[in-house]
Amino acid sequence: MTTSFNHIALEYKNKKDAHIFFSTILGIPHTRGFIVSTELSKEIFGREKTVEVDVFDNGEICFEIFYTDDIKHSSFSHTCINVNSKEKFVDNCKKYKLRPYTVVKGEKELLFVRDFSQNIYEIKDK
């Protein structure tokens, strides 16, 4: 059996912020949107709520962004992504008032950023 990622689903409060982060900062195109019905949402997630979803997909990584005002955060959950240039990524983040930060681990500096909905990303060079 071979295992690989199909998509990563995250919650966002604001559609505009999601488009800025995924399309503008990360360069992942918005490919489609869809609605999860109240019934389906209840069956899958145990939440009686219709939810709008946008998909950002570049063929290598795919994010499904669920829009909700009821976001709960875990203190350890994060997504690690590869970028072509950490420097360009940091510059793009700063243009939109996001604050990337580094953490020293031994001889290495690890780069992280919280997006507009406080999801944490670890950023590595491809």
C-alpha positions in Angstrom: 0.0 0.0 0.0 1.2 3.5 -0.9 0.1 6.5 1.1 0.2 10.1 0.0 -1.6 13.4 0.7 -4.8 14.2 -1.2 -5.6 17.5 0.5 -5.3 19.4 3.8 -8.5 21.0 5.2 -8.3 24.1 7.4 -10.8 26.5 8.9 -10.8 30.2 8.1 -13.0 33.1 9.2 -12.4 35.4 6.3 -12.6 34.5 2.6 -10.5 37.5 1.4 -7.7 36.6 3.9 -7.7 33.0 2.7 -7.3 34.1 -0.9 -4.5 36.5 0.0 -2.6 33.8 2.0 -3.0 30.8 -0.4 -3.1 32.5 -3.8 -1.0 35.6 -3.3 1.5 34.7 -0.6 1.9 30.9 -1.4 1.1 31.2 -5.1 -1.4 28.3 -5.0 -4.3 29.0 -7.4 -7.9 28.9 -6.4 -9.4 26.1 -8.4 -13.0 25.8 -7.3 -15.5 26.2 -4.5 -18.3 24.1 -3.1 -20.9 24.0 -0.4 -21.2 21.2 2.2 -24.8 20.8 3.1 -26.1 20.9 6.7 -26.9 17.2 6.4 -23.5 16.2 5.1 -21.7 18.4 7.6 -23.6 16.7 10.4 -22.7 13.2 9.1 -19.0 13.9 8.5 -18.1 16.5 11.2 -21.0 16.2 13.7 -21.9 19.9 13.1 -25.3 21.0 11.9 -24.1 23.8 9.7 -23.9 24.5 6.0 -20.3 25.5 5.2 -18.7 27.1 2.2 -15.4 25.7 1.0 -12.7 27.0 -1.4 -10.1 24.7 -2.9 -6.5 26.0 -3.6 -4.5 23.4 -5.7 -1.3 23.7 -7.6 -1.0 20.0 -8.5 1.5 19.3 -5.7 -0.4 20.5 -2.7 -4.1 21.1 -2.2 -5.9 23.0 0.6 -9.6 22.9 1.3 -10.6 26.0 3.3 -13.8 25.7 5.3 -15.2 29.1 6.3 -16.6 29.3 9.8 -16.8 31.7 12.7 -16.3 28.8 15.2 -12.6 28.1 14.9 -10.9 26.0 17.6 -7.1 25.8 17.7 -4.8 23.1 18.8 -1.5 24.1 20.3 0.6 21.6 18.4 -1.1 21.2 15.0 0.8 22.7 12.1 1.4 22.1 8.4 4.9 21.9 7.0 5.2 23.2 3.4 8.1 23.6 1.0 8.6 26.9 -0.9 11.0 27.9 -3.7 12.4 30.8 -1.7 12.1 31.4 2.0 13.2 35.0 1.5 10.4 35.7 -1.0 7.9 33.9 1.2 8.9 36.1 4.2 8.7 39.3 2.0 5.2 38.3 0.8 4.1 37.6 4.4 5.3 41.0 5.6 3.5 42.8 2.8 0.2 41.5 4.3 1.2 42.1 8.0 1.9 38.5 8.8 4.9 37.9 11.0 7.1 34.9 10.2 9.3 33.9 13.1 12.3 31.7 13.5 13.1 29.2 16.2 16.6 27.9 16.9 17.0 24.2 17.1 20.6 23.2 17.6 22.5 24.4 14.6 19.3 25.1 12.5 16.9 28.0 12.3 13.3 26.8 11.7 10.9 29.2 10.0 7.2 29.4 11.0 4.3 31.7 10.3 0.7 31.9 11.6 -1.8 32.7 8.9 -4.8 35.1 9.2 -6.8 32.4 11.1 -3.9 31.5 13.3 -3.1 28.2 11.6 0.7 27.5 12.0 2.9 26.6 9.1 6.5 25.4 9.2 8.3 26.6 6.0 11.1 24.7 4.4 13.1 25.2 1.1 12.3 22.8 -1.7 
